Amino acid sequence: MRILVASHTYIVDLNCEKLRALVRLEPDVEVTVVVPRRWRPGGVQNKIIETKPLQEGSFRVVSVSNFSENNQGLLTFGTDLITLLRQFRPQIIQVEQGAKSLGYAQLIMLNQLLGLKAKNVFFTWWNLPYEVKFPLSILHGYNLRHTHGLVSGNQDGVEVLRQHGYQGAAKVLPQLGVDESRFHPEAQPELKSKLGIQTDEFVVGFVGRFVEEKGLLTLGKALANLRGGPWKWLLLGRGPLESVLKEKVAEWGIKDQTIFVESVPHDQVPRYINLMSTLVLPSETTYKFKTLTAAGWKEQFGHVIIEAMASKVPVVGSDSGEIPYVIADAGLVFPEGDESALCDRLNSLMEQPELAQKLARLGYERAMERYTNQALAREQLNFYQQLLEH
């Protein structure tokens, strides 16, 4: 099976592990990944990335000339893509830029013009209702009409597209899996000592952006009301809410129990997760944000949850977006924004070590069974095989 995947996501080599796993599943599987030759991610890493080609047996990354260097909806590719398609002749074309992307329409048209007869697939994270007006509605409608299969990172994403009339095959799978060779249980006594965490302290952890919609103010209020013994709040990340949080922890009387750690390199994140007695993702749905076609945000997946699960750290999450589906019965879920309910969940873990151990085990088993790159690759290949049979 010849699979072509196009996305700016794979300019980061770590993000390619699921696709590498695909070629190891069956001897006839070949994967070619198309990435833009130049890309500006924005945010902290606000510099142009010049991508390099890569060949590893049946897996390769090809950098193709591109238009738009920082907008995934507008990203399209140069004429060198045509040469690649003619040579590779994929049976599956998956574009991971969403339902309204120009790049997906471009690949659909080239598929037709070159007579490839490949199945068109796109990936989306978008999980809130949206409206499409003219002329974007023409692009959106064209893409959906020519789609053979949809991969969504969350349950709501499929439902949203059903509301727009998509009736084809669909699969719920996150874009990236967890690397169990990096995220696994490992004691960190030196780091614990360096951060001033005592052996008897219960560590409540958060990893991510310090922004209001991540529910950090709710988590802080919950911690201020904990009944249990000694504890620490470990926050790993950065963001505009940091100054507010530092004021609030002083106001709540928990400043001495709070540890802020500025964002660290991704390969260091597992060390900090392994310090945690529980990881909390208290995300809160908001309608403050607006795009051209939609308003709002809710948690699209919560990748740090599966990283904690793989590290045998019990997880607590709000019921925002995909979080309760990711956790299922392998952790604790509370109503988003409900500080009292969150406090109860944390007290339960602190007061019942056997519950924490059970959830750590269940979370680990769930991560290994469903969310490793190998597990996701198998599910994705099964989906492709189903598409080719019809």
Secondary structure, 3 states (H helix, E strand, C coil): CEEEEECHHHHCHHHHHHHHHHHHHCCCCEEEEEEECEECCECCECCCEECCCEEECCEEEEEECEECCCCCCCCEECCHHHHHHHHHCCCEEEECCCCCCHHHHHHHHHHHHCCCCCEEEEEECCCCCCCCCCCHHHHHHHHHHCCCEEEECCHHHHHHHHHCCCCCEEEECCCCCECCCCCCCCCCHHHHHHCCCCCCCEEEEEEEECCHHHCHHHHHHHHHCCCCCCEEEEEEEECCCHHHHHHHHHHHCCHHHEEEECCCCHHHHHHHHCCCCEEEECCCCEEEEECCCCEEECCCCCHHHHHHHHCCCCEEEECCCCHHHHHCCCCEEECCCCHHHHHHHHHHHHHCHHHHHHHHHHHHHHHHHHHEHHHHHHHHHHHHHHHHHC
